[in-house]
Amino acid sequence: MELEFDWINPPFDLKKTFLPREVQESFEDPFSLRLAPDASAFGGQARYFCLGKTLEGKGVLSIYRTNGKFARVICARPFSEEETHFYERKKEQNL
């Protein structure tokens, strides 16, 4: 099942980070990693993380919430150096 995205009044400036289509592409990346936080501070808020790449190869870290059908992206930013390494390592493990 494919997620639909809620882009109405996002809580961050899309012009300074990524276009909505780029964020959506990162979720569609076949090697994307979707993670649930293990820290109790995040667990009660039902926030999740997605590390994926756009079609142009840009690394995107998104924090989002979902009800299983709709996703609301709370924050999206470029990968840090450590996140790039983590993503590439997990990608290699899955090949």
C-alpha positions in Angstrom: 0.0 0.0 0.0 1.3 3.4 -0.9 1.1 6.3 1.5 -0.6 9.5 0.6 1.0 12.7 1.8 -0.6 15.6 3.6 1.1 18.8 2.4 -1.4 21.3 3.8 0.5 23.9 5.9 3.6 21.8 6.6 5.4 22.8 9.8 8.6 23.6 7.9 9.6 25.7 4.9 9.5 23.5 1.8 11.4 26.1 -0.2 14.4 25.8 2.1 14.6 22.0 2.2 13.1 19.7 -0.4 10.2 19.9 -2.8 7.3 17.7 -1.8 7.9 15.4 -4.8 11.5 14.9 -3.6 10.4 13.9 -0.1 7.9 11.5 -1.6 10.6 10.1 -3.9 12.7 9.3 -0.8 9.9 7.3 0.7 9.6 5.4 -2.6 13.3 4.6 -2.7 13.6 0.8 -2.8 16.4 1.0 -0.2 14.7 3.5 2.1 14.8 2.8 5.8 11.8 3.4 7.9 12.5 3.4 11.6 10.5 3.7 14.7 12.3 5.4 17.6 13.3 3.3 20.5 13.4 6.2 22.9 10.4 6.5 25.1 10.4 10.3 24.6 9.5 9.7 21.0 7.4 6.6 21.3 4.4 8.3 22.9 4.3 10.8 20.1 4.1 8.2 17.2 6.8 9.8 15.1 8.8 7.8 12.6 12.0 8.3 10.6 12.6 7.7 6.9 16.0 7.7 5.3 15.8 7.6 1.5 17.1 9.1 -1.6 15.5 11.1 -4.4 15.7 10.1 -8.0 18.6 12.5 -8.3 20.4 10.8 -5.4 19.9 13.4 -2.7 19.7 11.9 0.8 16.6 12.9 2.7 15.9 12.3 6.4 12.2 12.8 7.1 10.4 12.8 10.5 6.8 12.0 10.0 3.6 10.6 11.6 1.1 8.3 9.9 -2.1 6.5 10.4 -1.1 3.9 7.9 -2.7 5.5 5.0 -1.7 9.2 5.2 1.7 10.6 6.2 2.3 14.0 7.5 6.0 15.0 7.2 7.0 17.1 10.2 10.6 17.8 9.1 12.8 16.9 6.1 16.5 17.7 5.8 19.6 16.4 3.9 21.5 13.4 5.3 24.3 14.1 7.7 27.6 12.3 7.0 26.8 9.6 9.5 23.3 9.1 8.1 24.8 8.7 4.6 27.2 6.1 5.9 24.4 4.3 7.8 22.1 4.3 4.7 24.9 3.0 2.4 25.9 0.3 4.8 22.2 -0.9 5.2 21.8 -0.8 1.4 24.9 -3.0 0.9 23.6 -5.5 3.4 20.3 -5.8 1.5 21.9 -6.4 -1.9 
